[in-house]
């Protein structure tokens, strides 16, 4: 092998740049050329061998000097996208592939053959892909096609199957706990209910663990439908027992009432992986709580602040170690693997496991679904992240 591609896909999280830097430096030490693919899978779909402009747009050779300082900031300096080359609508296809849709306007076409042809034209011998379940899911498709590929899991939702931990989760929880503690002064001053809505897509781990660590009164999760009247009664009791006369709760963006539906934003167009934009359930809950109790509410979406800025120490550590482990497997010629942490130890698992995502925490073990609170009496024998 001579040239190894690196790409990041899906939502950004803190720690990506540290992982990229580590990969580039380790590859350089082995005498291999690192090739950055800009904007995730879009880079390999929109690259056109007959158009030099697309090479300047999407392909970036990397060396230690280029990545020297990138780990000092969050996000991904290679940029990212939510493109799925295996299911492309005409509106999302590059111009030079539009003729493929003649006679099938509404079809989603599989352009995996284009991605593989572009990898061959670029003389990229293997790929290291950093992403969540969607990005790594498509990486698994390429693996099944015989292309040498390794995966590194990242997502602030921490829901990739096959690993207890994904890059970005710790920083997201740290940001949220800090926000909750800061909000207490205002919510307490006005004696209100505080409703903190969190990203997490279909996983409630961000809401659960943020509530646990910040000692919030209640946590409403994506996986457990809730009764609004019961929630109102619980929060009213929490407020009365608090000398400062307020109560605060977390809620997953995809949480919903019993026999209700997830709240979607007005922009309900699906992304290339079939996900619709969620958000707003916290506002709806706030309105209903005011009507049921007569108490004022304060509603706050932490949203993008959960994934913004520099990584905390844990995400920095995991990103660097996942990257180093990926290079070890590359040296051994072991492909089709995903870096993983299981029971507190670094390991690697078959990349195909990501196809079982999303992973969910054992809520029967760590969540009281009757009282909407974390249920963690002790942690002996449990994994570090309690899943």
C-alpha positions as CSV (number, residue, x, y, z in Angstrom):
1,X,0.0,0.0,0.0
2,X,1.2,3.5,-0.8
3,X,-1.8,5.9,-0.5
4,X,-4.4,5.8,2.3
5,X,-7.5,7.9,2.2
6,X,-9.0,9.6,5.3
7,X,-12.5,11.0,5.5
8,X,-15.0,12.2,8.1
9,X,-18.8,12.0,7.6
10,X,-22.0,12.9,9.4
11,X,-22.2,15.4,12.2
12,X,-19.0,16.9,13.5
13,X,-17.8,16.2,17.0
14,X,-14.8,17.4,19.0
15,X,-11.8,15.1,18.6
16,X,-12.0,14.5,14.9
17,X,-9.0,16.7,14.1
18,X,-6.9,15.0,16.8
19,X,-7.7,11.6,15.2
20,X,-6.8,12.9,11.7
21,X,-3.5,14.4,12.9
22,X,-2.6,11.1,14.6
23,X,-3.4,9.1,11.4
24,X,-1.4,11.4,9.2
25,X,1.7,11.4,11.4
26,X,1.6,7.6,11.8
27,X,1.1,7.1,8.1
28,X,4.0,9.4,7.3
29,X,6.3,7.6,9.7
30,X,5.5,4.4,7.8
31,X,6.3,6.0,4.5
32,X,2.7,6.1,3.3
33,X,0.9,9.0,1.7
34,X,-2.2,10.3,3.5
35,X,-5.0,11.6,1.2
36,X,-7.7,13.7,2.8
37,X,-11.2,13.3,1.2
38,X,-13.1,16.5,1.8
39,X,-16.8,16.5,2.8
40,X,-17.0,12.8,3.6
41,X,-18.6,10.5,1.0
42,X,-19.6,13.5,-1.1
43,X,-15.9,13.8,-2.0
44,X,-15.8,10.4,-3.6
45,X,-19.2,10.8,-5.3
46,X,-18.6,14.3,-6.7
47,X,-15.0,13.7,-7.7
48,X,-14.9,13.7,-11.5
49,X,-11.7,12.3,-13.1
50,X,-12.4,14.4,-16.2
51,X,-12.7,17.7,-14.3
52,X,-9.5,18.9,-12.5
53,X,-11.6,21.4,-10.5
54,X,-13.2,18.5,-8.6
55,X,-9.8,17.3,-7.5
56,X,-8.9,20.7,-6.1
57,X,-12.3,20.8,-4.4
58,X,-12.4,17.3,-2.9
59,X,-8.9,15.8,-2.7
60,X,-6.2,17.1,-0.3
61,X,-2.8,15.3,0.2
62,X,-1.9,15.5,3.8
63,X,1.4,15.6,5.7
64,X,2.5,16.3,9.2
65,X,3.1,20.0,8.5
66,X,-0.4,20.5,7.2
67,X,-2.0,18.9,10.3
68,X,0.5,20.3,12.8
69,X,-2.1,22.5,14.6
70,X,-5.5,21.1,13.6
71,X,-5.9,19.2,16.9
72,X,-6.2,22.5,18.8
73,X,-9.7,23.1,17.6
74,X,-13.0,21.1,17.3
75,X,-14.9,20.1,14.2
76,X,-13.2,18.5,11.2
77,X,-10.9,20.5,9.0
78,X,-11.6,18.0,6.2
79,X,-15.3,19.1,6.5
80,X,-18.2,16.7,6.3
81,X,-21.5,15.9,4.7
82,X,-24.5,13.5,5.1
83,X,-24.2,12.0,1.6
84,X,-25.0,8.3,1.0
85,X,-23.6,7.2,-2.4
86,X,-25.7,4.0,-2.1
87,X,-29.0,5.9,-2.3
88,X,-28.8,9.1,-4.2
89,X,-31.7,11.2,-5.3
90,X,-31.4,13.1,-8.6
91,X,-31.5,16.4,-6.7
92,X,-28.4,15.2,-4.8
93,X,-26.4,13.8,-7.6
94,X,-23.5,15.6,-9.3
95,X,-24.2,17.1,-12.8
96,X,-22.0,14.5,-14.6
97,X,-24.1,11.7,-13.3
98,X,-27.5,13.2,-14.1
99,X,-27.9,11.2,-17.3
100,X,-28.1,8.0,-15.1
101,X,-31.6,9.2,-14.1
102,X,-33.1,9.3,-17.6
103,X,-36.5,7.6,-17.3
104,X,-36.4,7.1,-13.6
105,X,-36.8,10.6,-12.1
106,X,-37.9,9.6,-8.6
107,X,-35.4,6.8,-8.2
108,X,-32.6,6.6,-5.6
109,X,-29.6,5.2,-7.5
110,X,-26.6,3.3,-6.1
111,X,-23.4,4.9,-7.2
112,X,-21.0,2.6,-5.3
113,X,-19.4,1.7,-8.7
114,X,-18.6,5.4,-9.1
115,X,-17.0,5.6,-5.7
116,X,-14.9,2.5,-6.3
117,X,-13.8,3.7,-9.8
118,X,-12.8,7.1,-8.2
119,X,-10.8,5.3,-5.5
120,X,-9.0,3.4,-8.2
121,X,-8.3,6.5,-10.3
122,X,-6.9,8.3,-7.3
123,X,-4.7,5.3,-6.6
124,X,-6.0,5.1,-3.0
125,X,-5.2,1.7,-1.7
126,X,-7.2,1.8,1.5
127,X,-9.6,4.0,3.5
128,X,-9.9,5.0,7.1
129,X,-13.4,6.3,7.8
130,X,-14.4,8.3,10.9
131,X,-18.1,8.5,11.3
132,X,-21.3,7.4,13.0
133,X,-23.6,4.5,12.1
134,X,-24.6,6.0,8.7
135,X,-21.1,6.9,7.5
136,X,-19.7,3.6,8.8
137,X,-22.7,1.7,7.4
138,X,-21.7,2.8,3.9
139,X,-18.1,1.9,4.8
140,X,-19.3,-1.6,5.4
141,X,-20.9,-1.6,1.9
142,X,-17.5,-0.9,0.4
143,X,-15.9,-3.6,2.6
144,X,-18.4,-6.1,1.2
145,X,-17.3,-5.0,-2.3
146,X,-13.7,-6.0,-1.3
147,X,-12.2,-2.6,-0.7
148,X,-9.7,-2.4,2.2
149,X,-11.3,-0.2,4.8
150,X,-11.1,0.5,8.6
151,X,-13.7,2.4,10.7
152,X,-13.4,4.7,13.7
153,X,-16.7,5.4,15.5
154,X,-17.7,9.0,16.4
155,X,-21.1,10.4,17.4
156,X,-22.2,12.5,20.3
157,X,-25.2,10.2,20.6
158,X,-22.9,7.3,21.5
159,X,-25.2,4.8,19.8
160,X,-22.9,2.9,17.3
161,X,-23.4,-0.8,17.8
162,X,-20.2,-2.7,18.6
163,X,-18.5,-0.2,20.9
164,X,-19.3,1.2,24.4
165,X,-17.9,4.6,23.4
166,X,-17.8,6.9,20.4
167,X,-15.7,10.0,20.0
168,X,-17.7,13.1,20.9
169,X,-19.9,11.7,23.6
170,X,-17.9,12.9,26.6
171,X,-17.5,16.4,25.4
172,X,-21.3,16.6,24.6
173,X,-22.2,15.5,28.1
174,X,-19.6,17.9,29.6
175,X,-21.1,20.8,27.6
176,X,-24.6,19.8,28.7
177,X,-23.8,19.4,32.4
178,X,-22.1,22.8,32.3
179,X,-25.2,24.4,30.7
180,X,-27.6,22.8,33.2
181,X,-25.6,24.1,36.2
182,X,-25.4,27.6,34.7
183,X,-29.1,27.6,33.9
184,X,-30.0,26.8,37.6
185,X,-29.3,30.4,38.7
186,X,-31.8,31.9,36.2
187,X,-34.4,29.2,36.6
188,X,-34.1,29.3,40.4
189,X,-34.3,33.1,40.4
190,X,-37.6,33.0,38.6
191,X,-38.9,29.9,40.4
192,X,-39.7,28.0,37.1
193,X,-39.5,24.6,35.5
194,X,-36.4,24.3,33.4
195,X,-36.7,22.1,30.3
196,X,-33.4,21.3,28.6
197,X,-33.7,19.6,25.2
198,X,-30.8,17.7,23.9
199,X,-29.6,16.3,20.6
200,X,-29.3,12.5,20.5
201,X,-31.5,11.4,17.5
202,X,-33.2,8.2,18.6
203,X,-31.0,7.5,21.6
204,X,-31.7,8.8,25.1
205,X,-28.2,8.4,26.5
206,X,-27.4,12.2,26.3
207,X,-30.5,13.0,28.3
208,X,-30.0,10.2,30.7
209,X,-26.3,10.7,31.6
210,X,-26.6,14.5,31.5
211,X,-29.4,14.3,34.1
212,X,-27.5,11.8,36.2
213,X,-24.2,13.8,36.3
214,X,-25.9,17.3,36.7
215,X,-28.4,15.9,39.2
216,X,-31.4,17.1,37.2
217,X,-34.8,16.3,38.7
218,X,-36.2,14.3,35.8
219,X,-35.0,12.8,32.5
220,X,-37.3,12.1,29.5
221,X,-35.7,9.7,27.1
222,X,-36.2,8.9,23.4
223,X,-36.9,5.2,24.1
224,X,-39.6,5.6,26.8
225,X,-42.9,7.4,26.0
226,X,-44.0,9.6,28.8
227,X,-47.3,10.8,30.4
228,X,-47.4,14.6,30.5
229,X,-49.7,14.7,33.5
230,X,-47.5,12.4,35.5
231,X,-44.5,14.5,34.5
232,X,-46.2,17.6,35.7
233,X,-47.0,16.1,39.0
234,X,-43.5,14.9,39.5
235,X,-41.9,18.3,38.7
236,X,-44.4,20.1,40.9
237,X,-43.3,17.8,43.8
238,X,-39.7,18.5,42.9
239,X,-40.3,22.2,43.0
240,X,-42.0,22.1,46.3
241,X,-39.2,20.2,47.9
242,X,-36.6,22.5,46.6
243,X,-35.8,25.4,48.9
244,X,-35.1,27.5,45.8
245,X,-38.6,26.6,44.4
246,X,-37.6,25.3,40.9
247,X,-37.2,22.0,39.1
248,X,-35.1,21.1,36.1
249,X,-35.3,18.3,33.6
250,X,-33.6,17.0,30.4
251,X,-35.5,15.7,27.4
252,X,-34.3,13.9,24.2
253,X,-35.1,15.6,20.9
254,X,-37.0,12.5,19.8
255,X,-39.0,11.9,23.0
256,X,-42.7,11.6,22.7
257,X,-45.8,11.2,24.8
258,X,-47.6,7.9,25.1
259,X,-49.6,7.4,21.9
260,X,-47.9,10.5,20.6
261,X,-45.3,11.1,17.8
262,X,-41.9,12.6,17.6
263,X,-41.8,16.3,17.0
264,X,-40.2,17.3,13.8
265,X,-39.1,20.8,12.6
266,X,-40.9,22.5,9.8
267,X,-38.0,21.3,7.5
268,X,-39.1,17.6,7.4
269,X,-37.2,16.7,4.2
270,X,-35.2,13.5,4.9
271,X,-31.5,13.5,4.7
272,X,-29.8,10.9,2.4
273,X,-29.9,8.3,5.2
274,X,-33.7,8.7,5.7
275,X,-33.5,10.8,8.9
276,X,-35.9,13.7,9.3
277,X,-34.8,16.8,11.4
278,X,-36.1,16.5,14.9
279,X,-36.5,19.2,17.6
280,X,-39.0,21.2,19.4
281,X,-40.5,18.6,21.8
282,X,-39.1,20.6,24.8
283,X,-41.0,23.7,23.7
284,X,-44.2,21.7,23.4
285,X,-43.7,20.1,26.8
286,X,-43.0,23.5,28.3
287,X,-46.4,24.8,27.0
288,X,-48.3,21.8,28.3
289,X,-46.6,22.0,31.7
290,X,-47.6,25.7,32.0
291,X,-51.2,24.8,31.2
292,X,-51.4,21.9,33.6
293,X,-49.6,23.5,36.5
294,X,-49.8,27.2,36.2
295,X,-46.0,27.5,36.7
296,X,-43.9,29.4,34.2
297,X,-41.2,27.4,32.3
298,X,-37.8,28.1,30.8
299,X,-37.0,26.1,27.7
300,X,-33.5,25.8,26.4
301,X,-32.0,23.7,23.5
302,X,-28.3,23.0,24.0
303,X,-28.3,21.6,20.4
304,X,-25.1,22.5,18.5
305,X,-23.2,23.6,21.5
306,X,-23.0,20.0,22.5
307,X,-20.7,19.3,19.6
308,X,-18.9,22.6,19.3
309,X,-15.5,23.7,20.4
310,X,-12.4,21.8,21.4
311,X,-12.6,18.2,22.8
312,X,-12.3,17.4,26.4
313,X,-9.5,15.1,27.7
314,X,-11.4,11.9,27.2
315,X,-12.4,12.5,23.6
316,X,-8.8,13.6,22.9
317,X,-7.5,10.4,24.4
318,X,-10.0,8.1,22.6
319,X,-9.5,9.9,19.2
320,X,-5.7,9.5,19.4
321,X,-5.9,5.9,20.5
322,X,-8.5,4.8,18.0
323,X,-6.3,6.4,15.3
324,X,-3.2,4.6,16.5
325,X,-5.0,1.3,16.7
326,X,-6.3,1.7,13.1
327,X,-2.7,2.1,11.9
328,X,-1.7,-1.1,13.7
329,X,-4.4,-3.0,11.9
330,X,-3.5,-1.4,8.6
331,X,0.1,-2.5,9.0
332,X,-1.1,-6.1,9.7
333,X,-3.4,-6.0,6.7
334,X,-6.5,-6.6,8.8
335,X,-9.4,-4.7,7.2
336,X,-13.1,-4.6,7.6
337,X,-12.7,-3.8,11.3
338,X,-14.0,-1.0,13.5
339,X,-12.1,0.4,16.4
340,X,-14.0,-0.2,19.7
341,X,-14.0,0.1,23.4
342,X,-15.6,-2.8,25.3
343,X,-15.8,-3.2,29.0
344,X,-13.2,-0.4,29.4
345,X,-10.6,-1.8,27.0
346,X,-9.6,-0.9,23.5
347,X,-10.3,-3.6,20.9
348,X,-11.7,-4.0,17.4
349,X,-14.8,-5.6,16.0
350,X,-16.1,-6.6,12.6
351,X,-17.2,-3.5,10.7
352,X,-20.5,-5.2,9.8
353,X,-21.7,-4.8,13.4
354,X,-22.4,-1.2,12.7
355,X,-25.3,-2.4,10.5
356,X,-27.1,-3.3,13.8
357,X,-27.0,0.3,14.9
358,X,-28.3,2.2,16.8
359,X,-27.3,0.7,20.0
360,X,-29.4,1.4,23.1
361,X,-28.4,1.4,26.8
362,X,-30.0,-1.2,29.0
363,X,-32.7,1.1,30.4
364,X,-34.2,-1.7,32.6
365,X,-30.9,-1.6,34.5
366,X,-30.2,2.2,34.7
367,X,-33.5,4.0,34.3
368,X,-36.6,4.3,36.4
369,X,-39.3,4.6,33.7
370,X,-42.0,5.1,36.2
371,X,-40.4,8.2,37.9
372,X,-38.3,9.4,34.9
373,X,-35.0,9.3,36.7
374,X,-31.6,7.6,36.3
375,X,-31.5,4.4,38.4
376,X,-27.9,3.9,39.3
377,X,-27.6,2.6,42.9
378,X,-24.0,1.3,42.5
379,X,-21.6,0.7,39.7
380,X,-19.6,-2.4,40.8
381,X,-19.1,-4.7,37.8
382,X,-20.6,-2.3,35.3
383,X,-18.7,-0.9,32.3
384,X,-17.2,2.6,32.7
385,X,-20.1,4.2,30.8
386,X,-22.8,2.0,32.5
387,X,-24.2,0.6,29.2
